[in-house]
Amino acid sequence: MAKDLKISLLLDFYGSMLTEKQRRIVEYYYDDDLSLSEIAENEGITRQGVRDFVKRAEEQLLEMEQKLGLARRFREMMDGFQRIEEAANRIRDYNEHYIYAREIDESAKQILEITRRLCE
């Protein structure tokens, strides 16, 4: 069974909406990188049972993302913060090389601090 790493991200966003057993099994599979056989042995179920749990949980996670879009919005926000940070750095560089104004430098620094704090 090929692993879709997107599922690991979706698990971070929506994992609490799965049953405890589903979440545990999917975490074993994606986060701990255990094989289906290893999980089956740990959980006392068949390998096929583990595969069914994983497949069902993947479908649920993908459906939640399709309906809510939290992971997509998070990625878009992070991309936006990165673009803001790049623009603030360009402003600081331009200011430093052409028309040094302390106010511009301080404003660009504030923008950088805010975006870094929001990305933590």
Secondary structure, DSSP 8 states (H G I E B T S, - for coil): ----HHHHHHHHHHGGGS-HHHHHHHHHHHTS---HHHHHHHHTS-HHHHHHHHHHHHHHHHHHHHHH-HHHHHHHHHHHHHHHHHHHHHHHHHHHHT---HHHHHHHHHHHHHHHHHH-
